[in-house]
Amino acid sequence: MTVKTTLSFTDRHHRFLTEKVGQGVYASQSAAVAAALEQMIRDEEERDIARVALAEEVRARLATPRAYFVDQDDALAVARATLKAARRV
């Protein structure tokens, strides 16, 4: 279903839309706005997925017994050695 609505744009946004339609990137200004909205929807969905994954990772790490913790010096040793070697060059 298509819904007709009225939108207002700044001069900058209107100019951009007009240019993109003129370049043939979009068939119409409505198509350009629809594409932008679709991208916003995808971005929001990806943020939600990332947020859930991060929460799951935090929960998993909180459940990790202290005996399995990695010392920060051990965890960063490879990175420090790499930086040290790079500074010698």
C-alpha positions in Angstrom: 0.0 0.0 0.0 1.2 3.5 -0.8 0.4 6.5 1.4 0.5 10.0 0.1 2.1 12.5 2.5 3.6 16.0 2.4 7.2 16.4 3.5 9.3 19.6 3.9 13.0 19.7 3.2 15.8 22.2 3.7 17.2 23.8 0.5 20.2 21.6 0.9 18.2 18.4 1.1 15.9 19.4 -1.8 18.9 20.2 -4.0 20.5 16.8 -3.2 17.3 15.0 -4.0 16.8 16.9 -7.2 20.4 16.2 -8.2 20.2 12.4 -7.5 16.9 12.2 -9.5 18.5 14.2 -12.3 21.5 11.9 -12.3 19.2 8.9 -12.6 20.2 7.4 -9.3 16.6 7.4 -8.2 13.4 7.5 -10.3 11.9 10.2 -8.2 12.3 12.1 -5.0 9.8 9.7 -3.4 12.0 6.8 -4.4 15.1 8.5 -2.9 13.3 9.2 0.4 12.0 5.6 0.5 15.6 4.3 -0.1 16.8 6.5 2.8 14.1 5.2 5.1 14.9 1.6 4.1 18.6 2.2 5.0 17.5 3.7 8.3 15.4 0.6 9.0 18.3 -1.7 8.2 20.7 0.3 10.3 18.3 0.1 13.3 17.8 -3.7 12.8 21.6 -4.1 12.7 22.0 -2.0 15.9 19.4 -4.1 17.6 21.2 -7.3 16.6 24.5 -5.9 17.8 23.0 -4.8 21.1 21.6 -8.3 21.7 24.9 -9.9 20.8 26.8 -7.6 23.1 24.4 -8.2 26.0 24.8 -12.0 25.5 28.5 -11.6 25.5 28.5 -9.5 28.7 26.2 -12.1 30.4 28.6 -14.9 29.3 31.6 -13.1 30.6 29.9 -12.3 33.9 29.3 -16.1 34.2 32.9 -16.9 33.6 34.6 -18.1 36.8 37.6 -16.0 37.9 39.9 -18.9 37.5 39.4 -18.5 33.7 40.2 -14.8 33.7 43.2 -13.7 31.6 45.7 -11.4 33.1 45.7 -8.0 31.2 49.4 -8.1 30.7 49.2 -11.6 29.1 46.2 -10.5 27.0 48.1 -7.5 25.6 51.6 -9.0 25.4 51.4 -9.8 21.7 50.1 -6.3 20.9 52.8 -4.7 23.0 55.5 -6.8 21.4 54.3 -5.9 17.9 54.3 -2.2 18.8 57.7 -2.5 20.3 59.1 -4.2 17.2 57.4 -1.6 14.9 59.0 1.2 16.8 62.5 -0.2 16.2 62.0 0.0 12.5 
